[in-house]
Amino acid sequence: MTTANYNKGLNIINDLITALYCRLSVEDIKDENGKKKRNIDESNSISNQKQILSDYAKKHGYTNTMFFVDDGISRTSFDRSDFNRMQRMVEEGKIGTIIVKDLSRFGREQVEAGRLTQIDYPSLGATFISIQENVNSTTGEGMEMLPFYNIFNEWYAAQTSKKIRDVVLEDIVKEAISGLADFVKCHEAVFLYMLAKKNSAMQKAEYNRMKLAVERDEKRIKNIDRLIKSLYEDKVLGELEDDRYTTLMAEYEKEQRELIASVAAMRKTLESTDQKAVDLRLLLKTLRELTDVNELTPTIVNSLIDRIEVHNNDKSSGHCYVKVDIYFSAVGMIDIPTAEEIRAMIEEVKKDPQQFRYVA
């Protein structure tokens, strides 16, 4: 049985191994032609990583440390000898904590990195710590931003050999948020109108009709229960023939099953719409209050961003372009309209302001 020692607010299990993981990728030491780089970033060297990890473990009271090192392994691959050895020891319950210098040392493949840090390690009772990003899976520090960090690392891994180093994903996201915030502050009515025109948006009238349909069908379900009970009583008293009883019972039961399924589906749709309305109100509140977006804080990311999709390189024009799709909470992807498009939508709203009312 393990003994826990609470040191500086962290639950450190002394008899379990603290894994200090280091990695130097082949991309760190070779250029795009496969030749050894003249100037290698010493900050990412194995010796420097070891020093940083040792200092951190000592400072924060992590004992029973063990180094796991992969040297010259691709940053996007998780098939690494010492990483696999560490994984086996985590699964065997021998490792209680995993510490890395930064998330890019852990790996730059966001799906696998997210699965390990957010699902596998917590379920196996292991704490994951990334020093640079201040991520700690047990205390919860930095976990809100973890998906974003992982997306950025995967994108960066795919692009570092290309001539687009000046483009940073974080800047793209900040620019998109700033643009949407300015648009909403100036044209909130047009923004809501755009949402209502989307095929996926439920109009207010449709929402109300569905609520009434749920109430009506639930009443009918209860009435069928009473009718079934009455049928049974009539049969027992001999007031209803067996054939007639069987036919009516089958009809009522079929109708009731269909109504129950229909009500469940409509309730799910209404609940989803209600949640989108809550998300939309939070989105609008955050955008209204937003001034300059100097950094992406957990509050901003959680309130505004649903997901980010980074596409493969497009070289069709002879230049390298990377398409980044940003999906905002409750509304998905939004293309900011031009001044001419805004004027046209304002005229549409004036003609029939009730035609497109978004449920919010």
NORNOR-V672849 format. One line per field, one symbol per residue. phi: phi as a letter, one per 30 degrees, with the letter a starting at -180 (. if undefined). psi: psi as a letter, one per 30 degrees, with the letter a starting at -180 (. if undefined). burial: + if it has 24 or more other ideal C-beta (glycine too) atoms within 12 Angstrom, else -. A space follows every 50 residues. Layout:
phi->???
psi->???
burial->???
This chain:
phi->.dccbdbhicdccddcdcdccbbbddddcbddcicdddccdddcdedddd dddddddddcidchdbdbbbcicedcccdbddddddddddddicccbbbb daddddlccddddddddcbddedcicccbcdddhcbdddjdiddceeded ddddddddcddccbdddcedddddddddddddddddbdddeddddddded dcdeddedddddddddddddedddedddddeddddddicbdedddddddd ddddddddddddddddddddddddddddddddddddddddcdcdacdedd dddccdabcccddccdcjccbbdccccdeibidbcddddddddddddddd dbdcdbcdda
psi->klkkjjjhgkjkjeglkjkjkkkjlffffkafgglkkejkjffgleeeee eeeeeeeeeggkahlkkkkjkhkkffkgikefeeeeeeeeffgfkfkkkl elffeelgjeeeeeeeffdeeefggkkkkjeefhkjfeffkffefeeeee eeeeeeefffflhhffjkeeeeeeeeeeeeeeeeeeheeeeeeeeffkef kkleeeeeeeeeeeeeeeeeeeeeeeeeeeeeeeeefgfkleeeeeeeee eeeeeeeeeeeeeeeeeeeeeeeeeeeeeeeeeeeeeefkckifljleee eeeekelkkkllkjgfgfljkkkjkkjlkffbkkjklleeeeeeeeeeee eiffejjkj.
burial->---------++++--++++++++++++++--------------+-+--++ -+++-++--+-+--+++++++-++++-+-+-++--++-++---+++++++ ++++++++++-+++-+++--+--++++++++-+-++++---++-++++++ +++++++++++-----+-++-+++-++++++-++--++++++++++---- +++---+--++--+--+---+--+---+--+-------------+---+- -+---+--+---+--+--++--+--++-++-+++-++--+--+--+---+ +-++++-+-+-----------+-+-+-+++++++-+--------+---+- -----+++++
